[in-house]
Amino acid sequence: MPEIKKTRAREKHLNAKEPIQEEAVVEKDAIDAIEAIATIPVAEEETGIVIKEETWKPKTELGKLVLSNEITNFDQILSSSKPMLEPEIVDRLLPNLETALLNVGQSKGKFGGGKRSIWKQTQKKTKEGNKPKFATCVVIGNRDGYIGLGYGKAKETMPAREKAIKNAKLSIIGIKRGCGSWACGCNENHTIPFAVEGKCGSVKIILKPASRGTGILAQSQAKIILELAGIKDVYSKSYGQTRTTSNLVKACFAALRKLSISKMKAVE
């Protein structure tokens, strides 16, 4: 009798192990199937995918002429009487533009102090609470005679920056450069051809030609504008409340605008 009990106990033990082995086999088959799916090459899955690129559809007559390659030079736009209302025109004709944000605001600090900031923040008092607004000033140029200045406002910082860049592209001008310094006479385009003056508010700035190697002797924010315009040597003198940076940069841009509208006589 004890031998029969032992054999029955063994049979129960073996029968209990069999389903465990079956489950293990099933799990192994599932793992093999998953590995087979994972080894499918990616190239076969990606075939047939079409990526759509955004295309520019001009709405103005000037934009249509640029898109059809009838206008291939930005000077043709400056000499024409047609207004430029699309910033994509600038992106197409002047692709190598550099952008810089000017410090027109001031961050908050103790006792009214703080560092200069690219964002000028204002607030409007309402029943619902304070409604902030941000403003910024952007200068854009290619360091080869083309320069633009834009001002943008919005309820948030990034939309204000985008507006300023758009306005800067639409206000691009082409300035004339030369060697107007009597002490140089190298006949290269390193400075301005003659002295010019610009004014905005109480700020007035005078730009004078300098000899080669002098550098840009101007306030830091005005220096950024002159560098992006492609001017390497110049003297400057400013009057008024020059700590108001927005008026200072606008006065500097007004002075450069006089270089774009002036006509130079060719020397024989």
C-alpha positions as CSV (number, residue, x, y, z in Angstrom):
1,M,0.0,0.0,0.0
2,P,2.7,2.6,0.7
3,E,4.2,2.0,-2.8
4,I,0.8,2.8,-4.5
5,K,0.5,6.0,-2.5
6,K,4.0,7.0,-3.6
7,T,3.3,6.4,-7.3
8,R,0.0,8.3,-7.1
9,A,1.8,11.2,-5.5
10,R,4.4,11.2,-8.3
11,E,1.7,11.2,-11.0
12,K,0.0,14.2,-9.3
13,H,3.4,15.9,-9.1
14,L,4.1,15.3,-12.8
15,N,0.7,16.3,-13.9
16,A,1.1,19.6,-12.0
17,K,4.4,20.3,-13.8
18,E,3.1,19.7,-17.3
19,P,0.8,22.8,-17.6
20,I,3.7,24.9,-16.3
21,Q,5.9,23.7,-19.1
22,E,3.1,24.5,-21.7
23,E,2.8,28.0,-20.4
24,A,6.5,28.5,-20.7
25,V,6.4,27.3,-24.3
26,V,3.6,29.7,-25.1
27,E,5.5,32.6,-23.6
28,K,8.6,31.7,-25.6
29,D,6.5,31.6,-28.9
30,A,5.1,35.0,-28.1
31,I,8.5,36.5,-27.5
32,D,9.7,35.0,-30.8
33,A,6.8,36.6,-32.6
34,I,7.4,40.0,-31.1
35,E,11.1,39.8,-32.0
36,A,10.1,38.9,-35.6
37,I,7.8,42.0,-35.8
38,A,10.6,44.2,-34.4
39,T,13.0,43.1,-37.1
40,I,10.9,44.5,-39.9
41,P,13.0,47.1,-41.7
42,V,11.9,50.7,-41.3
43,A,12.3,51.5,-45.0
44,E,9.4,49.2,-45.9
45,E,7.1,51.0,-43.4
46,E,8.1,54.5,-44.6
47,T,7.4,53.9,-48.3
48,G,4.6,55.9,-49.7
49,I,4.7,58.7,-47.1
50,V,4.5,62.2,-48.7
51,I,5.7,65.3,-46.7
52,K,4.0,68.5,-47.7
53,E,6.1,71.7,-47.6
54,E,4.6,75.1,-47.0
55,T,4.7,77.3,-50.1
56,W,4.5,81.0,-50.3
57,K,1.5,82.3,-52.2
58,P,2.0,86.1,-52.8
59,K,-1.0,88.4,-52.7
60,T,0.5,91.6,-54.0
61,E,1.7,92.4,-57.5
62,L,5.3,92.9,-56.2
63,G,5.3,89.5,-54.6
64,K,4.1,87.8,-57.8
65,L,6.9,89.5,-59.7
66,V,9.4,88.2,-57.2
67,L,8.0,84.7,-57.2
68,S,8.1,84.5,-61.0
69,N,11.8,85.7,-61.0
70,E,11.0,88.9,-62.9
71,I,12.6,90.8,-60.0
72,T,15.9,89.2,-58.8
73,N,17.6,92.1,-57.1
74,F,16.4,94.0,-54.0
75,D,17.6,97.3,-55.5
76,Q,14.9,97.0,-58.1
77,I,12.3,97.1,-55.3
78,L,13.9,100.1,-53.6
79,S,13.9,102.0,-56.9
80,S,10.3,101.1,-57.7
81,S,7.3,103.0,-56.4
82,K,5.4,99.9,-55.4
83,P,5.0,99.3,-51.7
84,M,6.5,96.2,-50.1
85,L,3.8,94.6,-47.9
86,E,5.1,91.0,-47.7
87,P,8.1,90.0,-45.6
88,E,8.6,86.8,-47.7
89,I,10.0,89.1,-50.4
90,V,12.9,90.0,-48.2
91,D,13.5,86.3,-47.3
92,R,13.7,85.4,-51.0
93,L,15.9,88.3,-52.1
94,L,18.1,88.8,-49.0
95,P,18.5,85.3,-47.4
96,N,21.7,86.1,-45.4
97,L,20.1,88.6,-42.9
98,E,21.2,88.8,-39.3
99,T,18.8,89.8,-36.5
100,A,19.6,91.5,-33.2
101,L,17.3,92.5,-30.3
102,L,18.1,95.9,-28.8
103,N,17.9,96.7,-25.0
104,V,15.0,99.1,-25.0
105,G,13.5,98.1,-21.6
106,Q,14.7,97.6,-18.0
107,S,14.2,94.6,-15.7
108,K,12.8,95.1,-12.2
109,G,15.1,95.6,-9.3
110,K,15.4,96.9,-5.8
111,F,14.8,100.6,-5.2
112,G,13.9,101.2,-8.9
113,G,17.1,99.7,-10.2
114,G,17.6,96.8,-12.6
115,K,19.5,95.7,-15.7
116,R,18.7,96.6,-19.3
117,S,16.4,94.2,-21.0
118,I,15.2,93.5,-24.5
119,W,11.6,93.6,-23.3
120,K,9.8,96.8,-22.4
121,Q,6.8,95.9,-20.1
122,T,3.8,98.0,-19.4
123,Q,0.6,97.3,-17.5
124,K,-3.0,98.4,-17.9
125,K,-5.2,98.6,-14.7
126,T,-8.6,97.1,-15.2
127,K,-11.4,95.7,-13.0
128,E,-10.3,92.2,-13.8
129,G,-6.7,93.0,-12.8
130,N,-3.4,94.1,-14.4
131,K,-3.1,93.3,-18.1
132,P,0.6,93.3,-19.1
133,K,2.0,94.1,-22.6
134,F,5.5,93.5,-23.9
135,A,7.3,95.6,-26.5
136,T,10.7,95.0,-28.2
137,C,12.9,96.6,-30.9
138,V,14.6,94.5,-33.6
139,V,17.3,95.5,-36.1
140,I,18.0,93.4,-39.1
141,G,20.8,93.7,-41.7
142,N,23.3,91.8,-43.9
143,R,26.5,93.8,-43.1
144,D,26.6,94.9,-46.7
145,G,24.5,98.1,-47.0
146,Y,21.0,96.8,-46.1
147,I,19.5,97.6,-42.7
148,G,16.0,97.6,-41.2
149,L,14.5,98.6,-37.8
150,G,11.2,97.3,-36.4
151,Y,9.1,97.7,-33.3
152,G,6.5,95.2,-32.0
153,K,4.0,95.0,-29.2
154,A,1.9,92.1,-27.9
155,K,0.5,90.5,-24.8
156,E,3.3,87.9,-24.8
157,T,7.0,88.1,-25.6
158,M,7.3,85.8,-28.6
159,P,4.4,87.4,-30.6
160,A,6.0,90.8,-29.9
161,R,9.3,89.6,-31.3
162,E,7.7,88.2,-34.4
163,K,5.9,91.5,-35.1
164,A,9.1,93.4,-34.6
165,I,11.0,91.1,-37.1
166,K,8.2,91.5,-39.6
167,N,8.2,95.3,-39.3
168,A,12.0,95.4,-39.6
169,K,11.9,93.4,-42.8
170,L,9.3,95.7,-44.3
171,S,11.4,98.8,-43.4
172,I,14.7,97.7,-45.0
173,I,16.7,100.4,-46.7
174,G,19.9,100.4,-48.8
175,I,22.5,102.9,-47.6
176,K,25.4,104.3,-49.5
177,R,28.9,103.8,-48.2
178,G,32.3,105.1,-49.2
179,C,35.4,106.8,-47.9
180,G,34.4,110.3,-46.9
181,S,37.3,111.0,-44.5
182,W,39.8,113.6,-45.8
183,A,42.5,111.8,-43.7
184,C,42.1,108.4,-45.5
185,G,41.3,108.6,-49.2
186,C,41.4,104.8,-49.8
187,N,38.2,104.8,-51.9
188,E,36.8,101.7,-50.1
189,N,33.3,101.2,-48.6
190,H,34.4,101.2,-45.0
191,T,32.6,104.4,-43.7
192,I,29.9,106.9,-44.7
193,P,30.5,109.3,-47.6
194,F,29.5,112.5,-45.7
195,A,28.1,113.6,-42.3
196,V,24.4,113.0,-41.6
197,E,22.1,113.8,-38.8
198,G,19.0,112.1,-37.3
199,K,16.5,113.2,-34.7
200,C,13.8,111.5,-32.7
201,G,12.1,113.1,-29.7
202,S,14.8,114.9,-27.7
203,V,17.6,112.8,-29.0
204,K,19.8,114.0,-31.9
205,I,22.7,112.0,-33.3
206,I,25.4,113.1,-35.8
207,L,27.4,110.6,-37.8
208,K,30.7,111.6,-39.4
209,P,33.0,109.7,-41.7
210,A,36.3,108.3,-40.1
211,S,39.5,107.1,-41.5
212,R,40.2,103.4,-41.9
213,G,41.0,101.5,-38.7
214,T,39.2,104.0,-36.4
215,G,36.3,101.6,-35.6
216,I,32.7,102.6,-34.6
217,L,32.8,105.2,-31.9
218,A,29.1,105.2,-30.8
219,Q,26.8,104.1,-28.0
220,S,26.4,100.3,-27.7
221,Q,22.9,100.0,-29.2
222,A,23.7,102.4,-32.0
223,K,26.9,100.5,-32.6
224,I,24.8,97.3,-33.3
225,I,22.8,99.1,-36.0
226,L,26.0,100.5,-37.7
227,E,27.7,97.1,-37.7
228,L,24.7,95.3,-39.3
229,A,24.6,98.1,-41.9
230,G,28.1,97.3,-43.0
231,I,29.8,100.4,-41.6
232,K,33.3,99.7,-40.0
233,D,34.6,103.2,-39.2
234,V,32.5,106.2,-38.0
235,Y,32.4,109.0,-35.5
236,S,29.2,109.9,-33.7
237,K,28.0,112.6,-31.3
238,S,24.6,112.5,-29.6
239,Y,22.5,115.1,-27.7
240,G,19.4,115.0,-25.5
241,Q,18.0,112.2,-23.3
242,T,20.2,109.4,-24.8
243,R,19.2,107.0,-22.0
244,T,15.9,106.5,-23.8
245,T,17.3,103.8,-26.1
246,S,14.2,103.6,-28.3
247,N,14.6,107.2,-29.4
248,L,18.4,106.8,-29.8
249,V,18.1,103.9,-32.2
250,K,15.3,105.6,-34.1
251,A,17.5,108.7,-34.5
252,C,20.4,106.6,-35.7
253,F,18.2,104.9,-38.3
254,A,16.8,108.3,-39.4
255,A,20.4,109.4,-40.0
256,L,21.1,106.3,-42.1
257,R,17.9,106.8,-44.1
258,K,19.4,110.1,-45.4
259,L,22.2,108.0,-46.9
260,S,19.7,106.0,-48.8
261,I,17.7,108.9,-50.4
262,S,20.8,111.0,-51.3
263,K,22.3,110.9,-54.8
264,M,26.0,110.8,-55.3
265,K,27.8,112.3,-58.3
266,A,30.3,110.0,-60.0
267,V,33.9,111.4,-60.0
268,E,35.6,111.3,-63.3
